[in-house]
Structure formats: C-alpha cells, structure tokens
Amino acid sequence: MRKILLSLALVVWAGLAWAATPKQVILDVENITCPACSITIEKALNKVPGVTSQRLDTKAATVTVMFDVERTNAATIAKAITDAGFPASTRSNPNDG
C-alpha cells in the first residue's frame, strides 16, 4: 500500500511539473473594422499551437490572448495576426490604454 501511495504521489508531482504555465499578452491590432475581421483573427489564432483563449475588442483595437509559454510566445502570436492581414504588436505595459 505504501508503494502505491508513493507512486501516486510521484505521478501527481511529475504531472504538476509538466503542467503548462499560462501567460497573457495584450496586442494592439490595426485595421479591425468589423465582425469579419474578428473572425479572421480568431481563425489565425486557432492555428497557433498553445493558444488557449482569445478575446477581441474591436473598439479598443486589441486582442488579449492566453497561451502556454512552453508551446508558443507573444512574437509568434503577433506574427500570426499580422500574417492574417492585421498588423499586431505587443503592448509594452499591459496597463496601457
């Protein structure tokens, strides 16, 4: 019984060690003018491995993205949005704007 509990504890600990570390990035995005723009950006972000959620604000022209830092990074996310036709850049300070 002791070996089983020790093994279970080891498996749980190892699982936590491998767990993804989520991070949030806010990007300023140009040319967001309509709902179709949002759909295009969402489709582009759905193709980026590690993106877990996204929130678009067309009025503020921003996209907030949650992602797994072990699978992608802010630069890759910005490039995906830019490649979809909407130049994007990360905010230097998340409290801006």
Z-matrix of the N, CA and C atoms (Angstrom, degrees):
N
C 1 1.455
C 2 1.528 1 110.81
N 3 1.311 2 115.32 1 -38.61
C 4 1.460 3 120.13 2 -179.41
C 5 1.534 4 111.12 3 -63.95
N 6 1.340 5 116.14 4 -40.23
C 7 1.463 6 120.26 5 178.59
C 8 1.525 7 111.11 6 -64.41
N 9 1.323 8 116.25 7 -37.92
C 10 1.463 9 119.91 8 179.81
C 11 1.523 10 110.16 9 -64.78
N 12 1.323 11 117.12 10 -45.66
C 13 1.457 12 120.64 11 179.53
C 14 1.525 13 111.20 12 -64.24
N 15 1.315 14 116.95 13 -41.54
C 16 1.458 15 120.77 14 178.47
C 17 1.530 16 110.64 15 -63.93
N 18 1.317 17 116.35 16 -42.09
C 19 1.465 18 120.40 17 177.91
C 20 1.521 19 111.29 18 -63.86
N 21 1.319 20 116.62 19 -42.49
C 22 1.455 21 121.02 20 178.95
C 23 1.532 22 110.82 21 -62.82
N 24 1.324 23 116.13 22 -43.55
C 25 1.467 24 120.19 23 178.73
C 26 1.524 25 110.41 24 -62.59
N 27 1.316 26 117.80 25 -40.18
C 28 1.457 27 121.95 26 178.81
C 29 1.527 28 111.44 27 -64.40
N 30 1.322 29 116.80 28 -41.69
C 31 1.463 30 121.13 29 179.41
C 32 1.530 31 110.25 30 -64.42
N 33 1.335 32 116.51 31 -43.81
C 34 1.462 33 120.20 32 179.00
C 35 1.520 34 110.24 33 -63.54
N 36 1.306 35 117.54 34 -44.88
C 37 1.467 36 121.04 35 179.82
C 38 1.526 37 110.44 36 -61.09
N 39 1.331 38 116.77 37 -44.81
C 40 1.465 39 120.41 38 179.98
C 41 1.524 40 110.42 39 -63.51
N 42 1.326 41 117.11 40 -38.88
C 43 1.460 42 120.99 41 178.22
C 44 1.510 43 111.41 42 -62.27
N 45 1.316 44 116.80 43 -41.36
C 46 1.456 45 120.26 44 178.51
C 47 1.522 46 111.22 45 -67.03
N 48 1.310 47 116.56 46 -36.02
C 49 1.460 48 120.47 47 179.45
C 50 1.529 49 110.91 48 -65.06
N 51 1.331 50 116.87 49 -32.72
C 52 1.462 51 121.34 50 -179.07
C 53 1.526 52 112.54 51 -90.79
N 54 1.304 53 117.42 52 -5.30
C 55 1.465 54 120.55 53 -178.20
C 56 1.525 55 110.70 54 -60.98
N 57 1.298 56 115.30 55 145.04
C 58 1.460 57 121.30 56 -179.31
C 59 1.520 58 110.58 57 -70.07
N 60 1.319 59 114.77 58 143.56
C 61 1.449 60 121.32 59 176.18
C 62 1.524 61 107.53 60 -99.82
N 63 1.331 62 118.27 61 106.97
C 64 1.462 63 119.06 62 -177.62
C 65 1.528 64 111.85 63 -75.16
N 66 1.300 65 115.41 64 148.47
C 67 1.457 66 121.70 65 177.93
C 68 1.524 67 107.93 66 -139.73
N 69 1.311 68 115.70 67 153.49
C 70 1.462 69 121.25 68 178.48
C 71 1.515 70 109.37 69 -116.21
N 72 1.325 71 115.28 70 140.25
C 73 1.457 72 120.80 71 173.98
C 74 1.531 73 107.76 72 -133.16
N 75 1.316 74 114.78 73 140.99
C 76 1.460 75 120.82 74 174.94
C 77 1.521 76 107.29 75 -110.28
N 78 1.323 77 115.39 76 128.32
C 79 1.457 78 120.96 77 -178.73
C 80 1.523 79 110.25 78 -117.34
N 81 1.316 80 115.66 79 137.46
C 82 1.458 81 121.41 80 170.75
C 83 1.523 82 106.29 81 -86.33
N 84 1.330 83 115.52 82 129.16
C 85 1.460 84 120.33 83 -174.64
C 86 1.522 85 109.77 84 -125.09
N 87 1.309 86 115.52 85 133.02
C 88 1.472 87 121.47 86 179.42
C 89 1.526 88 110.58 87 -90.15
N 90 1.321 89 115.09 88 155.05
C 91 1.470 90 123.31 89 171.28
C 92 1.528 91 115.39 90 72.14
N 93 1.339 92 119.30 91 15.65
C 94 1.461 93 119.35 92 174.56
C 95 1.528 94 106.95 93 -79.74
N 96 1.335 95 116.42 94 109.90
C 97 1.454 96 119.60 95 -176.12
C 98 1.523 97 114.50 96 -123.55
N 99 1.336 98 117.08 97 -14.37
C 100 1.465 99 118.27 98 -174.67
C 101 1.528 100 110.76 99 -155.05
N 102 1.332 101 116.82 100 171.32
C 103 1.468 102 120.30 101 178.45
C 104 1.532 103 113.17 102 -59.98
N 105 1.311 104 117.39 103 -31.67
C 106 1.472 105 119.79 104 178.64
C 107 1.528 106 111.03 105 -64.22
N 108 1.317 107 116.32 106 -33.88
C 109 1.467 108 120.03 107 176.84
C 110 1.527 109 109.78 108 -61.85
N 111 1.313 110 115.51 109 -43.60
C 112 1.460 111 120.51 110 179.59
C 113 1.520 112 111.51 111 -61.06
N 114 1.315 113 116.02 112 -40.77
C 115 1.465 114 120.44 113 179.64
C 116 1.523 115 110.31 114 -64.07
N 117 1.317 116 117.18 115 -42.29
C 118 1.463 117 121.42 116 179.05
C 119 1.526 118 110.87 117 -61.84
N 120 1.323 119 116.82 118 -43.26
C 121 1.466 120 120.91 119 179.30
C 122 1.520 121 110.57 120 -66.39
N 123 1.324 122 117.53 121 -42.52
C 124 1.465 123 120.99 122 178.30
C 125 1.523 124 111.17 123 -60.16
N 126 1.325 125 116.62 124 -42.84
C 127 1.469 126 120.46 125 178.57
C 128 1.530 127 110.94 126 -62.57
N 129 1.330 128 116.59 127 -41.02
C 130 1.468 129 120.22 128 179.00
C 131 1.526 130 110.49 129 -63.80
N 132 1.327 131 117.18 130 -42.46
C 133 1.464 132 120.45 131 -178.94
C 134 1.525 133 112.15 132 -70.85
N 135 1.330 134 117.17 133 -30.04
C 136 1.466 135 119.98 134 177.64
C 137 1.525 136 112.01 135 -65.07
N 138 1.315 137 117.31 136 -19.45
C 139 1.470 138 121.59 137 179.13
C 140 1.526 139 112.59 138 -87.59
N 141 1.334 140 117.73 139 -8.07
C 142 1.466 141 121.07 140 -178.82
C 143 1.532 142 108.94 141 -89.98
N 144 1.337 143 117.29 142 114.63
C 145 1.460 144 119.63 143 178.75
C 146 1.531 145 110.57 144 -60.75
N 147 1.310 146 116.25 145 133.65
C 148 1.457 147 120.30 146 177.21
C 149 1.513 148 114.27 147 100.97
N 150 1.338 149 118.37 148 -15.06
C 151 1.467 150 119.96 149 176.13
C 152 1.525 151 107.52 150 -74.43
N 153 1.334 152 115.45 151 123.24
C 154 1.470 153 119.41 152 -176.48
C 155 1.520 154 113.08 153 -103.39
N 156 1.328 155 117.95 154 -28.32
C 157 1.463 156 120.36 155 175.52
C 158 1.518 157 109.63 156 -159.36
N 159 1.328 158 114.54 157 161.50
C 160 1.455 159 120.51 158 -178.90
C 161 1.520 160 108.96 159 -149.34
N 162 1.316 161 115.32 160 145.07
C 163 1.461 162 120.79 161 177.55
C 164 1.531 163 107.17 162 -136.99
N 165 1.314 164 115.66 163 121.24
C 166 1.461 165 121.20 164 -179.55
C 167 1.517 166 109.96 165 -102.96
N 168 1.309 167 115.53 166 137.18
C 169 1.456 168 122.03 167 175.74
C 170 1.526 169 106.69 168 -123.21
N 171 1.338 170 115.84 169 100.72
C 172 1.462 171 119.48 170 -175.51
C 173 1.523 172 111.89 171 -68.36
N 174 1.318 173 117.64 172 -32.67
C 175 1.477 174 119.93 173 179.04
C 176 1.522 175 111.51 174 -65.52
N 177 1.330 176 116.29 175 -43.65
C 178 1.467 177 120.50 176 -179.15
C 179 1.529 178 112.11 177 -85.88
N 180 1.328 179 116.76 178 -9.12
C 181 1.468 180 122.94 179 -176.92
C 182 1.528 181 111.19 180 57.00
N 183 1.340 182 114.64 181 47.73
C 184 1.463 183 119.79 182 178.14
C 185 1.518 184 110.83 183 -129.79
N 186 1.306 185 114.25 184 157.04
C 187 1.459 186 122.23 185 172.50
C 188 1.522 187 106.43 186 -129.50
N 189 1.322 188 116.21 187 126.10
C 190 1.461 189 121.89 188 176.23
C 191 1.519 190 107.13 189 -104.82
N 192 1.316 191 116.49 190 124.97
C 193 1.462 192 121.32 191 -174.59
C 194 1.522 193 109.98 192 -125.41
N 195 1.326 194 115.85 193 132.16
C 196 1.464 195 122.35 194 170.50
C 197 1.524 196 106.36 195 -100.20
N 198 1.340 197 115.79 196 135.57
C 199 1.461 198 118.40 197 -177.45
C 200 1.523 199 111.49 198 -150.14
N 201 1.312 200 114.73 199 162.09
C 202 1.459 201 123.81 200 178.50
C 203 1.531 202 107.35 201 -88.24
N 204 1.341 203 116.39 202 115.08
C 205 1.466 204 120.87 203 -176.07
C 206 1.528 205 113.10 204 -65.69
N 207 1.319 206 116.88 205 -16.95
C 208 1.458 207 119.57 206 178.73
C 209 1.524 208 112.35 207 -84.35
N 210 1.346 209 116.54 208 -10.40
C 211 1.458 210 119.85 209 -177.45
C 212 1.525 211 113.67 210 -115.16
N 213 1.324 212 117.20 211 -23.10
C 214 1.460 213 120.14 212 -179.81
C 215 1.521 214 109.95 213 -156.39
N 216 1.323 215 116.15 214 -178.57
C 217 1.465 216 120.30 215 179.16
C 218 1.525 217 109.66 216 -147.05
N 219 1.321 218 115.76 217 172.06
C 220 1.467 219 120.96 218 -176.07
C 221 1.524 220 112.07 219 -61.44
N 222 1.314 221 117.35 220 -37.29
C 223 1.468 222 120.24 221 -179.66
C 224 1.532 223 111.61 222 -64.01
N 225 1.312 224 116.76 223 -40.44
C 226 1.468 225 120.99 224 178.68
C 227 1.523 226 110.84 225 -66.01
N 228 1.328 227 115.69 226 -39.09
C 229 1.465 228 120.58 227 178.96
C 230 1.529 229 109.90 228 -65.91
N 231 1.321 230 117.19 229 -45.43
C 232 1.467 231 121.14 230 178.84
C 233 1.526 232 110.67 231 -61.91
N 234 1.331 233 117.04 232 -39.28
C 235 1.462 234 120.89 233 179.63
C 236 1.529 235 110.84 234 -65.05
N 237 1.324 236 117.46 235 -40.43
C 238 1.467 237 120.54 236 179.50
C 239 1.526 238 110.90 237 -61.63
N 240 1.334 239 116.40 238 -42.02
C 241 1.469 240 120.49 239 179.04
C 242 1.522 241 110.15 240 -68.34
N 243 1.329 242 116.62 241 -42.99
C 244 1.465 243 121.45 242 179.11
C 245 1.527 244 110.62 243 -61.96
N 246 1.340 245 116.53 244 -43.89
C 247 1.462 246 121.04 245 179.77
C 248 1.526 247 112.12 246 -64.42
N 249 1.340 248 116.60 247 -23.51
C 250 1.466 249 120.91 248 177.50
C 251 1.529 250 111.44 249 -80.29
N 252 1.343 251 116.90 250 -2.55
C 253 1.452 252 120.89 251 176.16
C 254 1.519 253 115.29 252 105.70
N 255 1.338 254 115.76 253 10.95
C 256 1.457 255 120.40 254 -178.09
C 257 1.527 256 108.93 255 -128.59
N 258 1.336 257 117.16 256 92.57
C 259 1.463 258 119.77 257 -178.23
C 260 1.531 259 111.86 258 -50.05
N 261 1.324 260 115.19 259 126.40
C 262 1.472 261 120.87 260 -175.56
C 263 1.517 262 110.70 261 -128.74
N 264 1.325 263 114.54 262 145.82
C 265 1.463 264 120.23 263 175.78
C 266 1.520 265 108.11 264 -143.75
N 267 1.334 266 114.93 265 146.53
C 268 1.458 267 119.48 266 179.85
C 269 1.515 268 109.82 267 -75.39
N 270 1.302 269 115.16 268 146.64
C 271 1.459 270 120.34 269 175.66
C 272 1.509 271 108.99 270 -75.53
N 273 1.316 272 116.19 271 138.82
C 274 1.459 273 119.20 272 178.70
C 275 1.522 274 110.41 273 -73.02
N 276 1.328 275 117.33 274 -28.75
C 277 1.463 276 122.29 275 179.15
C 278 1.525 277 107.42 276 -133.95
N 279 1.349 278 118.37 277 116.67
C 280 1.449 279 121.15 278 -178.21
C 281 1.526 280 113.56 279 -58.67
N 282 1.335 281 118.15 280 -16.54
C 283 1.456 282 120.43 281 -179.33
C 284 1.525 283 112.03 282 -89.14
N 285 1.339 284 116.88 283 -1.17
C 286 1.467 285 120.48 284 178.72
C 287 1.515 286 109.35 285 -66.55
N 288 1.291 287 114.68 286 149.87
C 289 1.373 288 123.86 287 164.81
C 290 1.395 289 130.02 288 69.78
